[in-house]
Amino acid sequence: MTDVYRFIEAEKTTFGAALLCQLLNVARSSFYAWAEAARRRRQQADDAPLCPAGSA
């Protein structure tokens, strides 16, 4: 299912997320939950220290 969500994410500016979800038979709420979780993972990665404490 992740590939479908990635496709929707990539194409949503062209066709709109609602239309793509409808055509691909995906619940919009599921897509938006996936997108939010992906955003949180990126944010956590950005906030993580570059080197572990005590290794410098």
C-alpha positions, 0 to 999 in steps of 0.5 A, spaced: 500 500 500 505 504 501 507 504 493 500 507 492 500 512 497 507 514 494 504 515 487 498 519 490 503 524 494 507 524 487 501 526 483 497 530 488 499 536 485 497 534 478 490 531 479 488 532 486 489 527 492 481 526 493 481 524 485 487 519 486 484 516 492 477 515 489 480 512 482 485 508 486 480 506 491 484 508 497 480 512 503 483 519 503 483 519 511 488 513 510 492 517 505 493 523 510 494 519 516 500 515 512 502 522 509 502 525 516 506 519 519 511 520 514 512 528 515 513 526 523 518 521 521 522 526 517 522 531 522 524 526 527 530 524 523 532 532 522 531 533 529 536 527 531 543 529 533 548 528 527 553 524 532 551 520 538 552 523 545 559 521 547 562 519 540 565 525 539 
